[in-house]
Amino acid sequence: MGKGLSFAAGAAVGAAAGVVLGVMFAPRPGSESRAMAADMANDAWDSAVDMYEQGVDQARNAMDDFGPTMDAATDELRAKVDLARERMDQLREQLNDAVAAGTVTPAADVVVEAADPEVDADAANAADEA
């Protein structure tokens, strides 16, 4: 717990204890003091309930704002994925046309003759650069 939060909690507890002791030692009859204490407790309860309801409302508003934002981001991502799929299909068709025309040799037809690791590494680097 941070120092500021500890101080605030201690101050609140001290203030509450002071109020309770002040009410208990006040020069009025016990029934009147108890009624005042009950009123203060009811006021504190009502205040806590109001703060809770405000927090719930703020959380709901945040969730209501978050939903459309998330939907928009999801729609944008779907559009990008669809665009990428279309581009992949175009590239696949171009590659198939090139293979059919004989200008590109399919990878399954390529025979690797060298088993030298340096040659394989050079081929892999060339493929990565392409």
Backbone hydrogen bonds, N-H to C=O, Kabsch-Sander energy under -0.5 kcal/mol:
donor,donor_aa,acceptor,acceptor_aa,energy
6,S,2,G,-2.3
7,F,3,K,-2.6
8,A,4,G,-2.3
9,A,5,L,-2.4
10,G,6,S,-2.6
11,A,7,F,-2.7
12,A,8,A,-2.3
13,V,9,A,-2.4
14,G,10,G,-2.6
15,A,11,A,-2.5
16,A,12,A,-2.3
17,A,13,V,-2.5
18,G,14,G,-2.4
19,V,15,A,-2.2
20,V,16,A,-2.4
21,L,17,A,-2.7
22,G,18,G,-2.4
23,V,19,V,-2.4
24,M,20,V,-2.3
25,F,21,L,-2.1
26,A,23,V,-0.8
28,R,26,A,-1.9
33,S,29,P,-2.1
34,R,30,G,-2.9
35,A,31,S,-2.1
36,M,32,E,-2.3
37,A,33,S,-2.6
38,A,34,R,-2.7
39,D,35,A,-2.4
40,M,36,M,-2.5
41,A,37,A,-2.5
42,N,38,A,-2.5
43,D,39,D,-2.6
44,A,40,M,-2.6
45,W,41,A,-2.6
46,D,42,N,-2.8
47,S,43,D,-2.4
48,A,44,A,-2.4
49,V,45,W,-2.6
50,D,46,D,-2.5
51,M,47,S,-2.4
52,Y,48,A,-2.3
53,E,49,V,-2.7
54,Q,50,D,-2.3
55,G,51,M,-2.2
56,V,52,Y,-2.6
57,D,53,E,-2.5
58,Q,54,Q,-2.5
59,A,55,G,-2.5
60,R,56,V,-2.5
61,N,57,D,-2.5
62,A,58,Q,-2.4
63,M,59,A,-2.4
64,D,60,R,-2.7
65,D,61,N,-2.1
66,F,62,A,-2.1
67,G,63,M,-2.1
69,T,65,D,-1.1
70,M,66,F,-2.6
71,D,67,G,-2.6
72,A,68,P,-2.4
73,A,69,T,-2.2
74,T,70,M,-2.5
75,D,71,D,-2.6
76,E,72,A,-2.3
77,L,73,A,-2.3
78,R,74,T,-2.5
79,A,75,D,-2.2
80,K,76,E,-2.0
81,V,77,L,-2.4
82,D,78,R,-2.6
83,L,79,A,-2.3
84,A,80,K,-2.4
85,R,81,V,-2.4
86,E,82,D,-2.3
87,R,83,L,-2.3
88,M,84,A,-2.5
89,D,85,R,-2.5
90,Q,86,E,-2.3
91,L,87,R,-2.6
92,R,88,M,-2.6
93,E,89,D,-2.4
94,Q,90,Q,-2.4
95,L,91,L,-2.4
96,N,92,R,-2.7
97,D,93,E,-2.5
98,A,94,Q,-2.3
99,V,95,L,-2.5
100,A,96,N,-2.6
101,A,97,D,-2.1
102,G,98,A,-0.7
102,G,99,V,-0.7
103,T,98,A,-1.8
104,V,98,A,-1.0
109,D,106,P,-1.3
110,V,106,P,-0.5
110,V,107,A,-0.9
112,V,110,V,-0.5
113,E,111,V,-0.6
120,D,116,D,-2.1
121,A,117,P,-2.5
122,D,118,E,-2.2
123,A,119,V,-2.3
124,A,120,D,-2.3
125,N,121,A,-2.4
126,A,122,D,-2.2
127,A,123,A,-2.2
128,D,124,A,-2.1
129,E,125,N,-2.0
130,A,126,A,-1.2
